[in-house]
Amino acid sequence: MVPNPSTPLTRRAALALGASIPLSGCLGLITGALGNQVPSSVPADLSHESLGVVDTGGEIDIVTDADLTLVYFFATWCGPCGPQQEELHDVRDEYDTETLAMRAISPEDDEAEVFEYWETEEAEYPACIDPDSDVHAEFGISAYPSLVLVDPDGEVRWHTSGTTDAEDIIERVDEELDG
């Protein structure tokens, strides 16, 4: 049965919608009703100002010369982003930086808060903030956490949103490296 868009919400539907709103902030369900719109490629020369955690600061390449780059879109207020970061520790331990570079990008504008969060998470790869959402727009990101795997030419090889197990990420990276 196809719902009629002119029919008012039933009580059950209204309750279901209301229950989903608190969960939607991280997954972008309200602001990005269609979710991420990741393109098939991004500019290979994309760079952004680093937070200076893990690296010395200055500009960092988002798409790197490594065999693959995993770009992690996160926010300090995103509940699932903490567990995702734990999974990414295992991914980082699996590869050297010439094989898999990792970058993280937050849409927030409070540099000190994101810097502190990144240090607390003990992440071992560069992060940056993107308050104007320039990098987010290039990658078509509206949901957190999101992961995008790109090659050195900026070709998107894989992407996902929501928390993803390290095993699944490693499997995808290995498939791309072997392919």
SVG drawing of the C-alpha trace seen along z (x, -y; Angstrom):
<svg xmlns="http://www.w3.org/2000/svg" viewBox="-6 -30 61 38">
<polyline fill="none" stroke="black" stroke-width="0.4" points="0.0,0.0 1.4,-3.4 0.9,-6.1 -1.1,-9.2 1.0,-12.3 -2.2,-14.3 -3.3,-12.1 -2.4,-13.5 0.0,-11.5 -1.4,-8.9 -0.7,-9.0 1.7,-6.0 3.5,-7.7 3.8,-11.0 5.2,-9.2 7.7,-7.3 8.8,-10.5 9.1,-12.2 11.2,-9.3 13.6,-9.5 14.3,-13.2 16.8,-12.9 18.7,-10.3 18.7,-12.3 21.4,-14.9 24.3,-12.7 22.9,-11.0 21.7,-14.2 18.1,-12.9 16.5,-16.2 18.9,-18.6 19.8,-16.2 16.7,-14.2 18.4,-12.4 21.6,-11.7 25.1,-12.1 25.3,-12.9 28.9,-11.7 30.2,-12.4 32.2,-9.9 35.3,-12.1 36.6,-15.1 39.4,-17.5 42.7,-15.8 44.4,-19.0 41.9,-19.6 43.6,-21.0 42.5,-22.7 44.0,-24.4 45.0,-21.8 44.1,-22.0 47.7,-21.2 47.0,-18.0 49.3,-15.1 50.9,-17.3 52.6,-20.8 49.7,-22.7 49.3,-24.7 47.7,-23.3 47.1,-19.5 46.2,-17.7 42.7,-16.1 43.4,-13.8 47.0,-12.6 49.6,-10.7 49.1,-7.6 47.6,-4.6 44.3,-5.5 43.0,-8.2 40.2,-7.6 38.4,-10.9 36.4,-10.8 33.6,-13.4 32.8,-13.8 31.4,-16.2 32.2,-16.5 28.5,-16.5 27.8,-13.3 27.1,-10.3 28.1,-7.6 31.3,-9.5 33.1,-8.4 32.5,-4.7 33.5,-5.3 36.8,-6.8 37.5,-3.7 37.1,-1.6 39.3,-3.9 42.1,-3.4 42.2,0.3 42.1,-0.8 45.1,-3.2 47.0,-0.3 46.5,1.9 48.3,-0.2 51.3,-2.4 50.6,-6.0 51.9,-5.5 49.3,-2.8 46.4,-4.5 46.4,-8.1 43.7,-9.3 42.1,-12.7 39.3,-14.0 37.0,-16.9 34.5,-18.6 31.9,-21.2 32.3,-23.0 33.8,-26.5 35.2,-26.1 38.8,-25.2 39.7,-24.8 36.8,-22.4 37.6,-20.2 41.3,-20.3 40.6,-19.1 38.2,-16.4 40.8,-15.2 43.5,-15.0 41.1,-13.2 40.3,-10.6 44.0,-10.1 43.7,-10.1 46.9,-9.6 46.0,-11.4 45.4,-15.1 42.1,-16.8 40.7,-20.1 37.5,-22.2 35.3,-23.2 32.9,-25.8 32.0,-27.1 31.4,-23.5 33.6,-23.9 35.1,-20.4 31.8,-18.9 30.3,-20.3 33.1,-18.9 32.4,-15.4 28.6,-15.8 28.5,-15.1 25.5,-15.9 25.6,-12.9 27.9,-12.0 29.9,-10.0 30.7,-9.5 33.7,-7.9 34.9,-8.4 37.8,-6.4 39.6,-8.1 42.5,-7.4 45.3,-9.9 43.4,-11.1 40.4,-12.0 38.3,-9.1 35.8,-8.0 36.3,-4.3 33.8,-3.8 31.7,-5.7 29.4,-5.1 27.7,-6.9 26.9,-5.7 29.2,-3.7 31.2,-1.1 33.2,1.7 37.0,1.7 36.8,5.1 34.4,3.8 36.6,0.8 39.7,2.9 38.0,5.3 37.0,2.4 40.5,0.9 42.0,4.3 39.6,4.8 40.6,1.5 44.3,2.1 44.0,5.6 41.8,4.3"/>
</svg>
